[in-house]
Amino acid sequence: MRRREFIALLGGSVVTWPQLTHAQQPAVPVVGFLGSASASSFAPMVAAFQDGLNQQGYADGRNVTVEHHWAEGSYDRLPWFAADLVNRKVTAIVAAGAPAAQAAKDATTTIPIVFLSGVDPVRAGIVGTLNRSSGNITGVAILPKGLIARQIELLHEVLPSATLIAVLVNRGNPNHLQEIADTREARAPLGIKTAMLEASTPRELNAAFAKARELQADALVVGTDAFFNSERREIAALATRNRLPTIHQIREFATAGGLMSYGAKLVDAYRSVGLYTGRVLKGEKPADLPIQVITKFELIVNLKTAEALEIKIPKSVLARADEVIE
């Protein structure tokens, strides 16, 4: 075809160029899941989070990608993980635990953050108020005010002759200072002594139980902490070997062999985090989503552990239990 004929053809017809339709499709959003603990220990909570996402119409691997980053209890790794997620421009960040939430907040003021905090997020400096979030961050808070006191009361009710109750905290978690203050406030009405033990590594856990044995502690309260959650089976085993009755925050401790647990139902909390994350992916702004506050706690009692420790659980405690493991 000559050049003149080709130009005439263009003038009399519509030329349709092939379109790269795949390039015009919206990219699948990526959610970075920033965890303070380990993947294996958080499997039930991750499943609940995925369930919340599903209820909002999102399924991991189909129309959203969830990338998990686990600090394995080493909280100093969290800022690096958070910075990496920000550099990769993920769509949103889910922060599991107060240390993860703080790391995410320090890393970005633009990428939406949905957190779960086991401490008061206002007191921890994560958000300004509970009623209305601000900026790029929102989430779910388990308010533990009075939790330590109630746990100590439950141990004292089970062990009325107890004179010394130890409390295990993680100094790497911002809530440990509040737990120390709550412990001091709780012990006075009961007329008992308390001892603070610290651990942030598996080796320090062994040292903490050795210290409890040296102090002749009658029982142990395990503080709120993701590292402790991930080590719950080891903590339960150490408690059994040292014949030390324990109480924890989450039911997974009791099912792992701890004597009792009293605290929020974490799977429900993480389902709420998934629901909020789905809403953010749909375009809602974190600043328009108030902090969800969980104040309802459940009591779980493990009678198998009680029998192994030769402890008789009072009927008054069993009657109030939400679940009894036999």
VENQUIBEL-V650551 format. One record per residue. SS is DSSP state (H for helix, E for strand, L for the rest). PHI is phi in degrees with one decimal (none if undefined). OMEGA is omega as a letter, one per 40 degrees, with the letter a starting at -180 (999 if undefined). Layout:
BEGIN
ss={SS,SS}
phi={PHI,PHI}
omega={OMEGA,OMEGA}
END
This chain:
BEGIN
ss={L,L,H,H,H,H,H,H,H,H,H,H,L,L,L,L,L,L,L,L,H,H,H,H,L,L,L,L,E,E,E,E,E,E,E,L,L,L,L,L,L,L,H,H,H,H,H,H,H,H,H,H,H,H,H,L,L,L,L,E,L,L,L,E,E,E,E,E,E,E,L,L,L,L,H,H,H,H,H,H,H,H,H,H,H,H,H,L,L,L,L,E,E,E,E,E,L,H,H,H,H,H,H,H,H,H,H,L,L,L,L,E,E,E,E,E,E,L,L,L,L,L,L,L,L,L,L,L,L,L,L,L,L,E,L,L,E,E,E,E,E,E,L,L,L,L,H,H,H,H,H,H,H,H,H,H,H,H,L,L,L,L,L,E,E,E,E,E,E,L,L,L,L,L,L,H,H,H,H,H,H,H,H,H,H,H,H,H,H,H,L,L,E,E,E,E,E,E,L,L,L,H,H,H,H,H,H,H,H,H,H,H,H,H,H,L,L,L,E,E,E,E,L,L,L,H,H,H,H,H,L,H,H,H,H,H,H,H,H,H,H,L,L,L,E,E,E,E,L,L,H,H,H,H,H,L,L,L,L,E,E,E,E,L,L,H,H,H,H,H,H,H,H,H,H,H,H,H,H,H,H,L,L,L,L,H,H,H,L,L,L,E,E,E,L,L,L,E,E,E,E,E,H,H,H,H,H,H,L,L,L,L,L,L,H,H,H,H,H,H,L,L,E,E,E,L}
phi={none,-76.2,-57.8,-64.5,-68.2,-64.4,-64.6,-63.4,-63.4,-61.0,-71.3,-108.6,-146.4,-97.5,-97.9,-105.6,-88.8,-62.5,-107.9,-87.1,-63.5,-66.0,-74.7,-92.6,-73.9,-63.9,-67.5,-69.8,-64.6,-115.4,-108.7,-90.6,-98.7,-102.3,-109.3,-81.1,-106.9,-116.7,-63.0,-64.2,-74.0,-104.1,-54.1,-63.5,-71.1,-64.5,-61.9,-66.9,-59.8,-62.4,-63.1,-62.5,-60.3,-59.8,-64.6,-94.2,94.5,-114.6,-128.8,-59.9,92.6,-109.9,-123.0,-156.5,-116.3,-107.8,-108.9,-97.9,-129.1,-114.3,-82.5,55.7,85.6,-91.5,-64.7,-70.2,-83.6,-61.6,-59.0,-66.4,-59.7,-62.0,-61.9,-63.9,-63.4,-66.5,-61.8,-86.8,55.5,-65.9,-72.9,-156.0,-122.5,-102.3,-112.3,-94.9,107.7,-60.9,-60.2,-67.3,-62.5,-66.3,-63.4,-65.9,-62.2,-68.2,-87.2,-152.8,-115.7,-120.5,-71.6,-60.0,-122.3,-120.6,-118.2,-121.8,-123.7,-90.4,-125.2,-64.4,-68.9,-73.5,-63.7,-79.7,82.4,-77.9,-133.2,-82.3,-142.0,-85.7,-67.2,-142.1,-73.5,-146.2,66.1,-108.2,-132.6,-153.0,163.6,-124.3,-122.3,-98.9,-83.2,-91.1,-58.0,85.5,-66.7,-59.4,-60.1,-67.6,-65.1,-64.8,-61.7,-65.2,-63.0,-67.9,-69.5,-75.4,-124.6,-61.6,-89.7,-64.5,-116.6,-136.7,-117.3,-90.4,-127.4,-97.1,-128.4,-110.3,-65.9,-80.1,-100.7,-61.6,-82.3,-66.8,-67.2,-67.5,-67.0,-63.8,-63.9,-64.6,-64.6,-62.1,-72.8,-77.4,-74.1,-58.6,-63.9,-91.5,66.5,-117.6,-100.3,-129.1,-134.4,-92.4,-116.7,-122.8,-158.7,-138.0,-139.9,-56.3,-63.1,-69.3,-62.4,-61.2,-66.5,-65.3,-69.4,-64.2,-67.6,-60.6,-66.5,-63.2,-78.9,60.0,-65.2,-84.9,-162.8,-138.2,-99.6,-95.2,-66.4,-78.5,-168.1,-65.7,-63.0,-62.6,-59.9,-69.9,-103.9,-61.5,-68.1,-67.0,-63.5,-63.0,-66.8,-63.4,-65.0,-66.1,-63.4,-94.4,50.5,-117.4,-62.2,-129.4,-134.5,-131.3,-88.6,-111.2,-61.3,-60.4,-67.2,-65.3,-69.5,-83.3,123.8,-69.0,-67.9,-145.0,-136.9,-145.0,173.5,-75.0,-87.7,-62.4,-62.5,-66.3,-63.8,-73.8,-64.2,-65.3,-62.7,-63.3,-62.6,-64.4,-62.7,-61.6,-66.1,-66.5,-62.9,-79.6,115.5,-70.5,-86.6,-55.0,-63.2,-92.1,-110.6,-64.3,-65.0,-80.1,-111.8,-107.6,-123.2,-84.2,-113.9,-124.3,-111.3,-119.8,-123.3,-103.2,-70.7,-62.6,-67.7,-59.3,-65.3,-64.1,-89.8,58.7,-115.9,-98.3,-77.5,-59.9,-60.8,-63.6,-76.6,-61.6,-65.5,-91.3,-69.7,-79.2,-152.8,-121.4,-92.3,-111.9}
omega={i,a,a,i,i,i,i,i,i,a,a,a,i,i,i,a,i,a,i,a,a,i,a,i,i,i,i,a,i,i,i,a,a,a,i,a,a,a,a,a,a,a,i,a,i,i,i,i,i,i,i,i,a,i,i,i,a,i,a,a,i,i,i,i,i,i,a,i,a,a,i,i,i,a,i,i,a,i,i,i,a,i,i,i,i,i,i,i,i,a,a,i,i,a,a,a,a,i,i,i,i,i,i,i,i,a,a,i,a,a,a,i,i,a,i,a,i,i,i,a,i,a,a,i,a,i,a,a,i,a,a,i,i,i,a,a,i,i,a,a,i,a,a,a,a,a,i,i,a,i,i,i,a,i,a,i,i,a,a,a,a,i,a,i,i,i,a,i,i,a,i,a,a,a,a,i,i,i,i,i,i,i,i,a,a,a,a,a,a,i,i,i,i,i,a,i,a,i,i,i,i,i,i,i,i,i,a,i,i,i,i,i,i,a,a,i,a,a,a,i,i,a,a,a,a,i,i,i,a,a,a,i,i,i,i,i,i,i,i,a,a,i,a,i,a,i,a,a,a,a,a,i,a,i,i,i,i,a,a,i,i,a,a,i,a,a,i,i,a,i,i,i,i,i,i,i,i,i,i,i,i,i,i,a,i,a,i,a,a,i,i,a,i,a,a,a,i,a,i,i,i,a,i,i,i,i,i,i,a,i,i,a,a,i,a,i,i,a,a,a,i,i,i,i,a,999}
END
